[in-house]
Amino acid sequence: LIFDPKPDRFDNLQLLYVLPADERVFDKWNSNPYAVVSGGNPNVEDDGSAYLLPYWMARYHGFLAEQQ
């Protein structure tokens, strides 16, 4: 791990490079992907907007075509 010498906007330690997806906790789209510890809780359920927002944005912009 290579740490960024500058902290994030909340003065927390962060990495210089993003970890691979299988080595970090899945967060919402407005979180810092460079965060060292995200503090995720595996016992908490959340709404589906973390998956639905990018899906419908991709459909709107034509990255995903409607299946016939």
PQR file with spaces between the fields and no chain letter, atoms N, CA, C, O and H, PARSE charges and radii, in Angstrom:
ATOM       1  N    LEU     1       0.841   -1.177    0.000 -0.4000 1.5000
ATOM       2  CA   LEU     1       0.000    0.000    0.000 -0.0000 2.0000
ATOM       3  C    LEU     1       0.884    1.238    0.000  0.5500 1.7000
ATOM       4  O    LEU     1       1.872    1.312    0.730 -0.5500 1.4000
ATOM       5  N    ILE     2       0.520    2.197   -0.819 -0.4000 1.5000
ATOM       6  CA   ILE     2       1.232    3.473   -0.877 -0.0000 2.0000
ATOM       7  C    ILE     2       0.268    4.544   -0.400  0.5500 1.7000
ATOM       8  O    ILE     2      -0.779    4.772   -1.006 -0.5500 1.4000
ATOM       9  H    ILE     2      -0.283    2.137   -1.412  0.4000 1.0000
ATOM      10  N    PHE     3       0.633    5.196    0.690 -0.4000 1.5000
ATOM      11  CA   PHE     3      -0.234    6.215    1.275 -0.0000 2.0000
ATOM      12  C    PHE     3       0.023    7.571    0.636  0.5500 1.7000
ATOM      13  O    PHE     3       1.160    7.928    0.331 -0.5500 1.4000
ATOM      14  H    PHE     3       1.484    5.011    1.182  0.4000 1.0000
ATOM      15  N    ASP     4      -1.050    8.312    0.441 -0.4000 1.5000
ATOM      16  CA   ASP     4      -0.955    9.671   -0.087 -0.0000 2.0000
ATOM      17  C    ASP     4      -0.427   10.583    1.021  0.5500 1.7000
ATOM      18  O    ASP     4      -0.931   10.531    2.143 -0.5500 1.4000
ATOM      19  H    ASP     4      -1.974    8.021    0.688  0.4000 1.0000
ATOM      20  N    PRO     5       0.580   11.418    0.731 -0.5600 1.5000
ATOM      21  CA   PRO     5       1.090   12.307    1.777  0.2800 2.0000
ATOM      22  C    PRO     5       0.070   13.365    2.201  0.5500 1.7000
ATOM      23  O    PRO     5       0.170   13.916    3.297 -0.5500 1.4000
ATOM      24  N    LYS     6      -0.917   13.652    1.334 -0.4000 1.5000
ATOM      25  CA   LYS     6      -1.960   14.618    1.670 -0.0000 2.0000
ATOM      26  C    LYS     6      -3.200   13.876    2.173  0.5500 1.7000
ATOM      27  O    LYS     6      -3.615   12.894    1.557 -0.5500 1.4000
ATOM      28  H    LYS     6      -0.998   13.203    0.444  0.4000 1.0000
ATOM      29  N    PRO     7      -3.787   14.317    3.259 -0.5600 1.5000
ATOM      30  CA   PRO     7      -5.033   13.684    3.724  0.2800 2.0000
ATOM      31  C    PRO     7      -6.211   14.095    2.837  0.5500 1.7000
ATOM      32  O    PRO     7      -6.098   15.003    2.013 -0.5500 1.4000
ATOM      33  N    ASP     8      -7.341   13.409    3.021 -0.4000 1.5000
ATOM      34  CA   ASP     8      -8.531   13.790    2.266 -0.0000 2.0000
ATOM      35  C    ASP     8      -9.154   15.049    2.851  0.5500 1.7000
ATOM      36  O    ASP     8      -8.588   15.661    3.756 -0.5500 1.4000
ATOM      37  H    ASP     8      -7.433   12.671    3.690  0.4000 1.0000
ATOM      38  N    ARG     9     -10.309   15.434    2.342 -0.4000 1.5000
ATOM      39  CA   ARG     9     -10.932   16.695    2.769 -0.0000 2.0000
ATOM      40  C    ARG     9     -11.391   16.692    4.222  0.5500 1.7000
ATOM      41  O    ARG     9     -11.642   17.752    4.796 -0.5500 1.4000
ATOM      42  H    ARG     9     -10.769   14.936    1.607  0.4000 1.0000
ATOM      43  N    PHE    10     -11.503   15.495    4.827 -0.4000 1.5000
ATOM      44  CA   PHE    10     -11.874   15.404    6.235 -0.0000 2.0000
ATOM      45  C    PHE    10     -10.662   15.118    7.115  0.5500 1.7000
ATOM      46  O    PHE    10     -10.813   14.761    8.284 -0.5500 1.4000
ATOM      47  H    PHE    10     -11.298   14.634    4.361  0.4000 1.0000
ATOM      48  N    ASP    11      -9.461   15.274    6.559 -0.4000 1.5000
ATOM      49  CA   ASP    11      -8.191   15.085    7.258 -0.0000 2.0000
ATOM      50  C    ASP    11      -7.965   13.627    7.649  0.5500 1.7000
ATOM      51  O    ASP    11      -7.309   13.348    8.652 -0.5500 1.4000
ATOM      52  H    ASP    11      -9.339   15.564    5.610  0.4000 1.0000
ATOM      53  N    ASN    12      -8.512   12.686    6.853 -0.4000 1.5000
ATOM      54  CA   ASN    12      -8.306   11.256    7.076 -0.0000 2.0000
ATOM      55  C    ASN    12      -7.209   10.745    6.150  0.5500 1.7000
ATOM      56  O    ASN    12      -6.986   11.292    5.070 -0.5500 1.4000
ATOM      57  H    ASN    12      -9.045   12.913    6.038  0.4000 1.0000
ATOM      58  N    LEU    13      -6.535    9.699    6.583 -0.4000 1.5000
ATOM      59  CA   LEU    13      -5.514    9.046    5.788 -0.0000 2.0000
ATOM      60  C    LEU    13      -6.150    8.413    4.555  0.5500 1.7000
ATOM      61  O    LEU    13      -7.239    7.842    4.634 -0.5500 1.4000
ATOM      62  H    LEU    13      -6.716    9.254    7.460  0.4000 1.0000
ATOM      63  N    GLN    14      -5.458    8.516    3.401 -0.4000 1.5000
ATOM      64  CA   GLN    14      -5.969    7.905    2.188 -0.0000 2.0000
ATOM      65  C    GLN    14      -4.823    7.313    1.384  0.5500 1.7000
ATOM      66  O    GLN    14      -3.658    7.645    1.603 -0.5500 1.4000
ATOM      67  H    GLN    14      -4.574    8.979    3.337  0.4000 1.0000
ATOM      68  N    LEU    15      -5.165    6.430    0.449 -0.4000 1.5000
ATOM      69  CA   LEU    15      -4.175    5.766   -0.391 -0.0000 2.0000
ATOM      70  C    LEU    15      -3.890    6.601   -1.637  0.5500 1.7000
ATOM      71  O    LEU    15      -4.682    7.461   -2.021 -0.5500 1.4000
ATOM      72  H    LEU    15      -6.111    6.160    0.270  0.4000 1.0000
ATOM      73  N    LEU    16      -2.757    6.332   -2.252 -0.4000 1.5000
ATOM      74  CA   LEU    16      -2.405    7.019   -3.488 -0.0000 2.0000
ATOM      75  C    LEU    16      -3.090    6.364   -4.680  0.5500 1.7000
ATOM      76  O    LEU    16      -3.361    7.027   -5.681 -0.5500 1.4000
ATOM      77  H    LEU    16      -2.114    5.633   -1.940  0.4000 1.0000
ATOM      78  N    TYR    17      -3.376    5.046   -4.579 -0.4000 1.5000
ATOM      79  CA   TYR    17      -4.052    4.304   -5.639 -0.0000 2.0000
ATOM      80  C    TYR    17      -5.252    3.565   -5.052  0.5500 1.7000
ATOM      81  O    TYR    17      -5.232    3.149   -3.893 -0.5500 1.4000
ATOM      82  H    TYR    17      -3.156    4.507   -3.766  0.4000 1.0000
ATOM      83  N    VAL    18      -6.287    3.410   -5.857 -0.4000 1.5000
ATOM      84  CA   VAL    18      -7.491    2.695   -5.422 -0.0000 2.0000
ATOM      85  C    VAL    18      -7.199    1.199   -5.376  0.5500 1.7000
ATOM      86  O    VAL    18      -6.568    0.656   -6.283 -0.5500 1.4000
ATOM      87  H    VAL    18      -6.303    3.748   -6.798  0.4000 1.0000
ATOM      88  N    LEU    19      -7.656    0.542   -4.326 -0.4000 1.5000
ATOM      89  CA   LEU    19      -7.518   -0.911   -4.222 -0.0000 2.0000
ATOM      90  C    LEU    19      -8.442   -1.596   -5.227  0.5500 1.7000
ATOM      91  O    LEU    19      -9.456   -1.016   -5.614 -0.5500 1.4000
ATOM      92  H    LEU    19      -8.169    0.983   -3.590  0.4000 1.0000
ATOM      93  N    PRO    20      -8.119   -2.812   -5.658 -0.5600 1.5000
ATOM      94  CA   PRO    20      -9.039   -3.557   -6.526  0.2800 2.0000
ATOM      95  C    PRO    20     -10.391   -3.766   -5.822  0.5500 1.7000
ATOM      96  O    PRO    20     -10.466   -3.792   -4.594 -0.5500 1.4000
ATOM      97  N    ALA    21     -11.425   -3.910   -6.603 -0.4000 1.5000
ATOM      98  CA   ALA    21     -12.783   -4.009   -6.058 -0.0000 2.0000
ATOM      99  C    ALA    21     -12.951   -5.176   -5.095  0.5500 1.7000
ATOM     100  O    ALA    21     -13.728   -5.082   -4.145 -0.5500 1.4000
ATOM     101  H    ALA    21     -11.364   -3.889   -7.601  0.4000 1.0000
ATOM     102  N    ASP    22     -12.237   -6.272   -5.323 -0.4000 1.5000
ATOM     103  CA   ASP    22     -12.394   -7.430   -4.435 -0.0000 2.0000
ATOM     104  C    ASP    22     -11.600   -7.297   -3.140  0.5500 1.7000
ATOM     105  O    ASP    22     -11.652   -8.188   -2.293 -0.5500 1.4000
ATOM     106  H    ASP    22     -11.606   -6.348   -6.095  0.4000 1.0000
ATOM     107  N    GLU    23     -10.865   -6.198   -2.975 -0.4000 1.5000
ATOM     108  CA   GLU    23     -10.092   -5.992   -1.754 -0.0000 2.0000
ATOM     109  C    GLU    23     -10.596   -4.816   -0.920  0.5500 1.7000
ATOM     110  O    GLU    23      -9.953   -4.435    0.058 -0.5500 1.4000
ATOM     111  H    GLU    23     -10.822   -5.474   -3.664  0.4000 1.0000
ATOM     112  N    ARG    24     -11.731   -4.240   -1.292 -0.4000 1.5000
ATOM     113  CA   ARG    24     -12.258   -3.118   -0.524 -0.0000 2.0000
ATOM     114  C    ARG    24     -13.758   -3.288   -0.318  0.5500 1.7000
ATOM     115  O    ARG    24     -14.407   -4.081   -1.001 -0.5500 1.4000
ATOM     116  H    ARG    24     -12.253   -4.549   -2.087  0.4000 1.0000
ATOM     117  N    VAL    25     -14.287   -2.546    0.617 -0.4000 1.5000
ATOM     118  CA   VAL    25     -15.712   -2.581    0.916 -0.0000 2.0000
ATOM     119  C    VAL    25     -16.451   -1.755   -0.131  0.5500 1.7000
ATOM     120  O    VAL    25     -15.994   -0.678   -0.515 -0.5500 1.4000
ATOM     121  H    VAL    25     -13.760   -1.902    1.172  0.4000 1.0000
ATOM     122  N    PHE    26     -17.591   -2.259   -0.589 -0.4000 1.5000
ATOM     123  CA   PHE    26     -18.385   -1.510   -1.555 -0.0000 2.0000
ATOM     124  C    PHE    26     -19.080   -0.360   -0.848  0.5500 1.7000
ATOM     125  O    PHE    26     -19.820   -0.569    0.114 -0.5500 1.4000
ATOM     126  H    PHE    26     -17.963   -3.134   -0.276  0.4000 1.0000
ATOM     127  N    ASP    27     -18.844    0.844   -1.322 -0.4000 1.5000
ATOM     128  CA   ASP    27     -19.486    2.036   -0.775 -0.0000 2.0000
ATOM     129  C    ASP    27     -20.381    2.656   -1.834  0.5500 1.7000
ATOM     130  O    ASP    27     -20.405    2.220   -2.985 -0.5500 1.4000
ATOM     131  H    ASP    27     -18.244    1.014   -2.103  0.4000 1.0000
ATOM     132  N    LYS    28     -21.106    3.665   -1.429 -0.4000 1.5000
ATOM     133  CA   LYS    28     -21.930    4.398   -2.385 -0.0000 2.0000
ATOM     134  C    LYS    28     -21.034    5.255   -3.268  0.5500 1.7000
ATOM     135  O    LYS    28     -19.837    5.390   -3.015 -0.5500 1.4000
ATOM     136  H    LYS    28     -21.087    4.019   -0.494  0.4000 1.0000
ATOM     137  N    TRP    29     -21.618    5.819   -4.286 -0.4000 1.5000
ATOM     138  CA   TRP    29     -20.851    6.545   -5.299 -0.0000 2.0000
ATOM     139  C    TRP    29     -20.308    7.877   -4.801  0.5500 1.7000
ATOM     140  O    TRP    29     -19.443    8.457   -5.458 -0.5500 1.4000
ATOM     141  H    TRP    29     -22.590    5.709   -4.492  0.4000 1.0000
ATOM     142  N    ASN    30     -20.778    8.380   -3.675 -0.4000 1.5000
ATOM     143  CA   ASN    30     -20.291    9.664   -3.174 -0.0000 2.0000
ATOM     144  C    ASN    30     -19.234    9.507   -2.087  0.5500 1.7000
ATOM     145  O    ASN    30     -18.943   10.468   -1.376 -0.5500 1.4000
ATOM     146  H    ASN    30     -21.481    7.908   -3.142  0.4000 1.0000
ATOM     147  N    SER    31     -18.660    8.329   -1.946 -0.4000 1.5000
ATOM     148  CA   SER    31     -17.628    8.110   -0.928 -0.0000 2.0000
ATOM     149  C    SER    31     -16.243    8.163   -1.575  0.5500 1.7000
ATOM     150  O    SER    31     -16.115    8.165   -2.799 -0.5500 1.4000
ATOM     151  H    SER    31     -18.897    7.548   -2.524  0.4000 1.0000
ATOM     152  N    ASN    32     -15.230    8.205   -0.746 -0.4000 1.5000
ATOM     153  CA   ASN    32     -13.860    8.304   -1.210 -0.0000 2.0000
ATOM     154  C    ASN    32     -13.318    6.910   -1.531  0.5500 1.7000
ATOM     155  O    ASN    32     -13.147    6.109   -0.612 -0.5500 1.4000
ATOM     156  H    ASN    32     -15.333    8.204    0.248  0.4000 1.0000
ATOM     157  N    PRO    33     -13.038    6.587   -2.805 -0.5600 1.5000
ATOM     158  CA   PRO    33     -12.509    5.255   -3.128  0.2800 2.0000
ATOM     159  C    PRO    33     -11.068    5.064   -2.667  0.5500 1.7000
ATOM     160  O    PRO    33     -10.578    3.935   -2.646 -0.5500 1.4000
ATOM     161  N    TYR    34     -10.381    6.140   -2.297 -0.4000 1.5000
ATOM     162  CA   TYR    34      -9.000    6.068   -1.826 -0.0000 2.0000
ATOM     163  C    TYR    34      -8.900    5.901   -0.312  0.5500 1.7000
ATOM     164  O    TYR    34      -7.798    5.832    0.231 -0.5500 1.4000
ATOM     165  H    TYR    34     -10.779    7.057   -2.314  0.4000 1.0000
ATOM     166  N    ALA    35     -10.034    5.836    0.368 -0.4000 1.5000
ATOM     167  CA   ALA    35     -10.030    5.718    1.826 -0.0000 2.0000
ATOM     168  C    ALA    35      -9.368    4.421    2.267  0.5500 1.7000
ATOM     169  O    ALA    35      -9.535    3.380    1.632 -0.5500 1.4000
ATOM     170  H    ALA    35     -10.930    5.892   -0.073  0.4000 1.0000
ATOM     171  N    VAL    36      -8.616    4.492    3.363 -0.4000 1.5000
ATOM     172  CA   VAL    36      -7.929    3.308    3.888 -0.0000 2.0000
ATOM     173  C    VAL    36      -8.922    2.384    4.574  0.5500 1.7000
ATOM     174  O    VAL    36      -8.901    1.176    4.338 -0.5500 1.4000
ATOM     175  H    VAL    36      -8.480    5.338    3.880  0.4000 1.0000
ATOM     176  N    VAL    37      -9.789    2.927    5.415 -0.4000 1.5000
ATOM     177  CA   VAL    37     -10.803    2.157    6.124 -0.0000 2.0000
ATOM     178  C    VAL    37     -12.138    2.830    5.871  0.5500 1.7000
ATOM     179  O    VAL    37     -12.299    4.021    6.138 -0.5500 1.4000
ATOM     180  H    VAL    37      -9.806    3.908    5.606  0.4000 1.0000
ATOM     181  N    SER    38     -13.095    2.071    5.356 -0.4000 1.5000
ATOM     182  CA   SER    38     -14.390    2.676    5.053 -0.0000 2.0000
ATOM     183  C    SER    38     -15.376    2.529    6.200  0.5500 1.7000
ATOM     184  O    SER    38     -16.359    3.268    6.260 -0.5500 1.4000
ATOM     185  H    SER    38     -12.964    1.104    5.139  0.4000 1.0000
ATOM     186  N    GLY    39     -15.138    1.600    7.106 -0.4000 1.5000
ATOM     187  CA   GLY    39     -16.033    1.425    8.247 -0.0000 2.0000
ATOM     188  C    GLY    39     -17.346    0.781    7.881  0.5500 1.7000
ATOM     189  O    GLY    39     -18.351    1.042    8.542 -0.5500 1.4000
ATOM     190  H    GLY    39     -14.339    1.000    7.058  0.4000 1.0000
ATOM     191  N    GLY    40     -17.386   -0.052    6.854 -0.4000 1.5000
ATOM     192  CA   GLY    40     -18.620   -0.701    6.456 -0.0000 2.0000
ATOM     193  C    GLY    40     -19.107   -1.702    7.487  0.5500 1.7000
ATOM     194  O    GLY    40     -18.309   -2.287    8.219 -0.5500 1.4000
ATOM     195  H    GLY    40     -16.569   -0.264    6.317  0.4000 1.0000
ATOM     196  N    ASN    41     -20.407   -1.898    7.542 -0.4000 1.5000
ATOM     197  CA   ASN    41     -21.018   -2.846    8.467 -0.0000 2.0000
ATOM     198  C    ASN    41     -21.758   -3.899    7.642  0.5500 1.7000
ATOM     199  O    ASN    41     -22.715   -3.555    6.949 -0.5500 1.4000
ATOM     200  H    ASN    41     -21.055   -1.423    6.947  0.4000 1.0000
ATOM     201  N    PRO    42     -21.349   -5.164    7.692 -0.5600 1.5000
ATOM     202  CA   PRO    42     -21.991   -6.193    6.863  0.2800 2.0000
ATOM     203  C    PRO    42     -23.398   -6.560    7.324  0.5500 1.7000
ATOM     204  O    PRO    42     -24.090   -7.303    6.627 -0.5500 1.4000
ATOM     205  N    ASN    43     -23.836   -6.066    8.464 -0.4000 1.5000
ATOM     206  CA   ASN    43     -25.152   -6.410    8.983 -0.0000 2.0000
ATOM     207  C    ASN    43     -26.212   -5.364    8.671  0.5500 1.7000
ATOM     208  O    ASN    43     -27.328   -5.448    9.184 -0.5500 1.4000
ATOM     209  H    ASN    43     -23.274   -5.463    9.030  0.4000 1.0000
ATOM     210  N    VAL    44     -25.885   -4.385    7.841 -0.4000 1.5000
ATOM     211  CA   VAL    44     -26.813   -3.294    7.538 -0.0000 2.0000
ATOM     212  C    VAL    44     -27.315   -3.429    6.111  0.5500 1.7000
ATOM     213  O    VAL    44     -26.528   -3.637    5.187 -0.5500 1.4000
ATOM     214  H    VAL    44     -24.979   -4.317    7.425  0.4000 1.0000
ATOM     215  N    GLU    45     -28.626   -3.311    5.930 -0.4000 1.5000
ATOM     216  CA   GLU    45     -29.213   -3.304    4.596 -0.0000 2.0000
ATOM     217  C    GLU    45     -29.399   -1.866    4.151  0.5500 1.7000
ATOM     218  O    GLU    45     -29.599   -0.970    4.971 -0.5500 1.4000
ATOM     219  H    GLU    45     -29.265   -3.142    6.681  0.4000 1.0000
ATOM     220  N    ASP    46     -29.332   -1.654    2.846 -0.4000 1.5000
ATOM     221  CA   ASP    46     -29.476   -0.305    2.306 -0.0000 2.0000
ATOM     222  C    ASP    46     -30.345   -0.380    1.054  0.5500 1.7000
ATOM     223  O    ASP    46     -30.663   -1.466    0.571 -0.5500 1.4000
ATOM     224  H    ASP    46     -29.170   -2.382    2.179  0.4000 1.0000
ATOM     225  N    ASP    47     -30.723    0.777    0.540 -0.4000 1.5000
ATOM     226  CA   ASP    47     -31.560    0.796   -0.656 -0.0000 2.0000
ATOM     227  C    ASP    47     -30.737    0.402   -1.885  0.5500 1.7000
ATOM     228  O    ASP    47     -29.512    0.312   -1.805 -0.5500 1.4000
ATOM     229  H    ASP    47     -30.466    1.660    0.932  0.4000 1.0000
ATOM     230  N    GLY    48     -31.386    0.171   -2.994 -0.4000 1.5000
ATOM     231  CA   GLY    48     -30.717   -0.292   -4.201 -0.0000 2.0000
ATOM     232  C    GLY    48     -30.203    0.798   -5.108  0.5500 1.7000
ATOM     233  O    GLY    48     -29.803    0.516   -6.237 -0.5500 1.4000
ATOM     234  H    GLY    48     -32.381    0.244   -3.059  0.4000 1.0000
ATOM     235  N    SER    49     -30.199    2.046   -4.646 -0.4000 1.5000
ATOM     236  CA   SER    49     -29.786    3.145   -5.526 -0.0000 2.0000
ATOM     237  C    SER    49     -28.322    3.052   -5.944  0.5500 1.7000
ATOM     238  O    SER    49     -27.953    3.581   -6.993 -0.5500 1.4000
ATOM     239  H    SER    49     -30.524    2.275   -3.728  0.4000 1.0000
ATOM     240  N    ALA    50     -27.486    2.397   -5.155 -0.4000 1.5000
ATOM     241  CA   ALA    50     -26.072    2.254   -5.533 -0.0000 2.0000
ATOM     242  C    ALA    50     -25.937    1.428   -6.809  0.5500 1.7000
ATOM     243  O    ALA    50     -24.952    1.574   -7.533 -0.5500 1.4000
ATOM     244  H    ALA    50     -27.786    1.968   -4.304  0.4000 1.0000
ATOM     245  N    TYR    51     -26.905    0.567   -7.095 -0.4000 1.5000
ATOM     246  CA   TYR    51     -26.881   -0.228   -8.319 -0.0000 2.0000
ATOM     247  C    TYR    51     -27.812    0.346   -9.384  0.5500 1.7000
ATOM     248  O    TYR    51     -27.489    0.312  -10.571 -0.5500 1.4000
ATOM     249  H    TYR    51     -27.706    0.449   -6.507  0.4000 1.0000
ATOM     250  N    LEU    52     -28.955    0.869   -8.972 -0.4000 1.5000
ATOM     251  CA   LEU    52     -29.936    1.350   -9.932 -0.0000 2.0000
ATOM     252  C    LEU    52     -29.522    2.650  -10.620  0.5500 1.7000
ATOM     253  O    LEU    52     -29.781    2.816  -11.812 -0.5500 1.4000
ATOM     254  H    LEU    52     -29.217    0.897   -8.007  0.4000 1.0000
ATOM     255  N    LEU    53     -28.894    3.560   -9.911 -0.4000 1.5000
ATOM     256  CA   LEU    53     -28.481    4.824  -10.518 -0.0000 2.0000
ATOM     257  C    LEU    53     -27.523    4.609  -11.691  0.5500 1.7000
ATOM     258  O    LEU    53     -27.793    5.122  -12.777 -0.5500 1.4000
ATOM     259  H    LEU    53     -28.683    3.425   -8.943  0.4000 1.0000
ATOM     260  N    PRO    54     -26.412    3.870  -11.526 -0.5600 1.5000
ATOM     261  CA   PRO    54     -25.531    3.675  -12.680  0.2800 2.0000
ATOM     262  C    PRO    54     -26.186    2.858  -13.800  0.5500 1.7000
ATOM     263  O    PRO    54     -25.882    3.065  -14.975 -0.5500 1.4000
ATOM     264  N    TYR    55     -27.073    1.940  -13.445 -0.4000 1.5000
ATOM     265  CA   TYR    55     -27.754    1.153  -14.479 -0.0000 2.0000
ATOM     266  C    TYR    55     -28.608    2.050  -15.366  0.5500 1.7000
ATOM     267  O    TYR    55     -28.508    1.993  -16.592 -0.5500 1.4000
ATOM     268  H    TYR    55     -27.320    1.772  -12.490  0.4000 1.0000
ATOM     269  N    TRP    56     -29.451    2.881  -14.746 -0.4000 1.5000
ATOM     270  CA   TRP    56     -30.337    3.728  -15.545 -0.0000 2.0000
ATOM     271  C    TRP    56     -29.589    4.856  -16.239  0.5500 1.7000
ATOM     272  O    TRP    56     -30.021    5.313  -17.297 -0.5500 1.4000
ATOM     273  H    TRP    56     -29.532    2.928  -13.751  0.4000 1.0000
ATOM     274  N    MET    57     -28.491    5.311  -15.678 -0.4000 1.5000
ATOM     275  CA   MET    57     -27.669    6.299  -16.387 -0.0000 2.0000
ATOM     276  C    MET    57     -27.053    5.671  -17.636  0.5500 1.7000
ATOM     277  O    MET    57     -26.993    6.309  -18.687 -0.5500 1.4000
ATOM     278  H    MET    57     -28.140    4.940  -14.819  0.4000 1.0000
ATOM     279  N    ALA    58     -26.594    4.419  -17.524 -0.4000 1.5000
ATOM     280  CA   ALA    58     -26.026    3.727  -18.686 -0.0000 2.0000
ATOM     281  C    ALA    58     -27.097    3.471  -19.741  0.5500 1.7000
ATOM     282  O    ALA    58     -26.821    3.583  -20.936 -0.5500 1.4000
ATOM     283  H    ALA    58     -26.643    3.901  -16.670  0.4000 1.0000
ATOM     284  N    ARG    59     -28.309    3.131  -19.324 -0.4000 1.5000
ATOM     285  CA   ARG    59     -29.405    2.954  -20.280 -0.0000 2.0000
ATOM     286  C    ARG    59     -29.731    4.265  -20.981  0.5500 1.7000
ATOM     287  O    ARG    59     -29.917    4.282  -22.198 -0.5500 1.4000
ATOM     288  H    ARG    59     -28.533    3.040  -18.354  0.4000 1.0000
ATOM     289  N    TYR    60     -29.804    5.357  -20.236 -0.4000 1.5000
ATOM     290  CA   TYR    60     -30.140    6.665  -20.793 -0.0000 2.0000
ATOM     291  C    TYR    60     -29.112    7.111  -21.829  0.5500 1.7000
ATOM     292  O    TYR    60     -29.477    7.635  -22.881 -0.5500 1.4000
ATOM     293  H    TYR    60     -29.653    5.343  -19.248  0.4000 1.0000
ATOM     294  N    HIS    61     -27.834    6.905  -21.535 -0.4000 1.5000
ATOM     295  CA   HIS    61     -26.758    7.354  -22.424 -0.0000 2.0000
ATOM     296  C    HIS    61     -26.430    6.353  -23.525  0.5500 1.7000
ATOM     297  O    HIS    61     -25.538    6.606  -24.335 -0.5500 1.4000
ATOM     298  H    HIS    61     -27.538    6.479  -20.680  0.4000 1.0000
ATOM     299  N    GLY    62     -27.127    5.227  -23.572 -0.4000 1.5000
ATOM     300  CA   GLY    62     -26.964    4.263  -24.651 -0.0000 2.0000
ATOM     301  C    GLY    62     -25.821    3.277  -24.470  0.5500 1.7000
ATOM     302  O    GLY    62     -25.469    2.569  -25.414 -0.5500 1.4000
ATOM     303  H    GLY    62     -27.852    5.022  -22.914  0.4000 1.0000
ATOM     304  N    PHE    63     -25.232    3.214  -23.273 -0.4000 1.5000
ATOM     305  CA   PHE    63     -24.172    2.234  -23.028 -0.0000 2.0000
ATOM     306  C    PHE    63     -24.724    0.834  -22.887  0.5500 1.7000
ATOM     307  O    PHE    63     -24.030   -0.142  -23.173 -0.5500 1.4000
ATOM     308  H    PHE    63     -25.519    3.789  -22.507  0.4000 1.0000
ATOM     309  N    LEU    64     -25.973    0.726  -22.448 -0.4000 1.5000
ATOM     310  CA   LEU    64     -26.679   -0.541  -22.356 -0.0000 2.0000
ATOM     311  C    LEU    64     -27.919   -0.457  -23.226  0.5500 1.7000
ATOM     312  O    LEU    64     -28.728    0.457  -23.062 -0.5500 1.4000
ATOM     313  H    LEU    64     -26.537    1.519  -22.216  0.4000 1.0000
ATOM     314  N    ALA    65     -28.079   -1.388  -24.140 -0.4000 1.5000
ATOM     315  CA   ALA    65     -29.240   -1.370  -25.021 -0.0000 2.0000
ATOM     316  C    ALA    65     -30.382   -2.178  -24.409  0.5500 1.7000
ATOM     317  O    ALA    65     -30.152   -3.136  -23.671 -0.5500 1.4000
ATOM     318  H    ALA    65     -27.422   -2.130  -24.272  0.4000 1.0000
ATOM     319  N    GLU    66     -31.599   -1.785  -24.721 -0.4000 1.5000
ATOM     320  CA   GLU    66     -32.755   -2.535  -24.247 -0.0000 2.0000
ATOM     321  C    GLU    66     -32.823   -3.856  -24.983  0.5500 1.7000
ATOM     322  O    GLU    66     -32.664   -3.896  -26.203 -0.5500 1.4000
ATOM     323  H    GLU    66     -31.786   -1.007  -25.320  0.4000 1.0000
ATOM     324  N    GLN    67     -33.055   -4.932  -24.262 -0.4000 1.5000
ATOM     325  CA   GLN    67     -33.121   -6.256  -24.890 -0.0000 2.0000
ATOM     326  C    GLN    67     -34.476   -6.426  -25.570  0.5500 1.7000
ATOM     327  O    GLN    67     -35.509   -6.041  -25.022 -0.5500 1.4000
ATOM     328  H    GLN    67     -33.183   -4.900  -23.271  0.4000 1.0000
ATOM     329  N    GLN    68     -34.461   -6.998  -26.749 -0.4000 1.5000
ATOM     330  CA   GLN    68     -35.695   -7.196  -27.512 -0.0000 2.0000
ATOM     331  C    GLN    68     -36.271   -8.566  -27.251  0.5500 1.7000
ATOM     332  O    GLN    68     -37.313   -8.914  -27.808 -0.5500 1.4000
ATOM     333  H    GLN    68     -33.622   -7.311  -27.194  0.4000 1.0000
